[in-house]
Amino acid sequence: LVGPVGTAKTLMLSAIGRLPGAEFYVGSTTTKAGLVGLLITSPPKYLVLDEIDKMSAEDQTPLLNLMETGMVTRLQHGIKERITLDTKVFAGANRIEKIQAPILSRFAKVEIPAYSAQEFVNVAKAVLVQREGLGPEMALHVATEVVKYSTDIRDAVRVARLSRRDPRRVFEVIRCMWPKGVGPA
């Protein structure tokens, strides 16, 4: 899954990571040795890597053979280990430029587009009602103000929490978050 920040890639990957036999990891904290060790000692049915673009090129290399042939090897201190797995790999990234081309070619890429303003308002309102416990009117108020500056759901949640359910504070929080009145939206 490739797409801009705040488009629910992590939510989708988290759901896959909860499947029986799945292992979920964040790329920025996953090393080559740790990944190979996991694959050999506790082979997952599904390997889920969020933020794969934040893994170093060297740390991405164990995925090459795994995704191409299913083989994982480790040669360490004269001990040789080799296993064949039927592990499916799912990953998410904001940008694909930092993913090695040979690894990228082994994925079926799904591009997640940025939210339109209306999509953002609808999604943000639903998230704020369901997960943050805001009333529908307050959730809509936060969403319609935040979309003027950002289409990142995390920003809507931040504004909602900092506003403490006070509609007037929404404007104060937004002025603090975007003091120059500039945003990507």
Salt bridges, closest charged atoms under 4 A:
ASP53 OD2 - LYS54 NZ 3.89
GLU68 OE1 - ARG106 NE 3.22
GLU81 OE1 - ARG74 NE 2.72
ASP86 OD1 - LYS88 NZ 2.72
GLU97 OE1 - ARG95 NE 3.20
GLU132 OE2 - ARG161 NH2 2.83
GLU145 OE1 - LYS148 NZ 2.99
ASP152 OD1 - ARG154 NH1 3.56
ASP155 OD1 - ARG158 NH1 2.54
ASP166 OD2 - ARG168 NH2 3.34
